[in-house]
């Protein structure tokens, strides 16, 4: 089993900070997620380089006594050059389907996760988790589900080595959409 974990609540909203850490609630969410991951059998981790993911992962690292690797391919989706309003851009793409360079990004995120061994916790982002789940399920939509902060989506490798979605993490409202 591989565990896709959305980061905890950030300390700043969209447009307020380019790379915020966690809020107090986000730190509490990270602690609970770390306990859940240990109970589920996670024993190693990778994280997005973004601060909110690194801080969410830190709670698991401390509890499990390990050090996570940073994986760029599971980071936040990059805003294309020339886009001045990231939130509006995200709303627009989330209402559609993957295509062009964004489809290539989705495939890279999936490939990074597919290369991981079972037992890995992947600390990532709302859009990246949607991309990975969409690639696994062949769903062309950008928005497949709304993973809540510190929700844990479980993906399993079947006997043919193909990833399947075992359970989606808990859903919640998001401030982006």
N, C-alpha and C positions, 0 to 999 in steps of 0.2 A: 504494500500500500504506500502511496505517496500522498502527502497532505498539503493542500494548497491553502495557505493562511492569508487572509487579507489583513493588512496592518491595522493597528488600533487607531482610535480617534486622534486626529492630528490637533496640535495646539493652535494652528492658524488655518483659516479658510483659504479657498481658492483666491489667488490674486493678492493675498495679504503677505505671503512669504513664499519664496521659491522652493524651499525644502524644509518644511517644518518638522519638528520632532513630535512627540506625543503629548497630549493633554494629560491631566491627572486621571481622567476617566480612561484614556487610552492606555496608560500604564497599568491600571487595574485590569483592563481587558486583556492585556498582554500576559499578566500573571495567571489569569484564569485559563487562557489559551495554552500556556506552557504546561499547566497541570493536565489539561485535556490531552495534549499531544503525548505526554509521557504515558498516560493511561491507554492511549491508542497504540503505543509501541514505537513512536518516532524515536530515533536514536542518532540522527544527524540532521544538519540543516544547511540550507543555502538561503541567501537573502538578496533582495534588490539593494542597490547601493543607496537608495533614498533613505534619509534619516528616520522617517517614521517606520519604515520596515526594519531597519537596523535596530532601532530601539525596541520594537515588538519582538524581534528575534532574540534580543539580549536576555529577556526574561527566560526564554527556553534554554539559551546557552548556559546561563547561571544554574538553572535547575538540573540540566543534563550533564553539566561539567564538560562542555565542548566548545569549539570555536567554529562558527559557520563560515562558509565561503561566500564571497560576494559574486553574484552572477548578473552581468549587465542585461542579458537577454530577457530577464524577468522583471525589469524595471518598469517604471511608468511609461506609457506611450508618449512618444515625443511629438510636440506640436510642430507642424510643418513651418518652414520659413514663410514669412509674410502674414501669418495669422496673428492678429493683435489681441483677439478676445478668445482665450483658450476655452473658457466655459461655454461660449456660444458654439465654438468648433466642436467640442465634445458632445454637446446636445445634438448637434447635427449628425455627427457620425454614429452616435449611439442609436439613432432612429433608423439607421440603414443597415447595409450589409458590407462585409469585408471586401475590399477590392484593391487592386494596384499595390502600391508600396505598403499600405496598411495590411493587406493580406500576407505580404512577405514578412512583415513584423510578427503577425500572428503565428506564422509557421516557425519562425525562429524561436519564439517563446515556447511553443509546443515542443520543438526539437530539444531545447535545453532541458525541459522537464522529462521528456521521454528518455534522455540519456542518464537520468539519475537512478540510483539504486533504490529499491524498496526500503521503507523506513525513513525516508527523507521528508522533512518539513520544509516547505517552500514559502518564504515570507515575501508576499508580493502585493499587487494592487488590484483594484476593482476591474479595470479594463483588461489587465493582463490575465486575470483569472477567467474572465469572460472569453478572452481569446483562446486560452488553453482548452477550456470546456467546449467551446464552439468547434475547435479543431478536432477534438476527440469524438464529438458527436456528429460531425459533419454538418453543423448548423451554420448557415451563412450569415445569420444575424450577428451584429456586434453585441447587442444586449441580449444575452441568453437568460441571465438571472441577475439578481441584485444582492451580491454577497455582503453581509453586514460586517462591521468592524470585528476583527479577530474571529470571523467564522472559519470553519475548517471544512473544506471540500475534500472528499476522499476519492482518489483515483487508484484503480487497481490494474495490474498487468495480467492479462489472461494467459492461458497456456500457450498461445501463439506469440506472446510477447507484445501484444497490442494493448494500449491503455484504454480503459473503460471508466466511466464515471460510476462509482459505487454509491456515493451520496453527495448531494449538493450541501454546502454550508448554509447556515441560517441566513435568511434574507432580512433586509431592513431598508428603510428609506435612505436615500443618499441626497446630499446637498447639491450634487453636481447636476442631477437630472430633474 
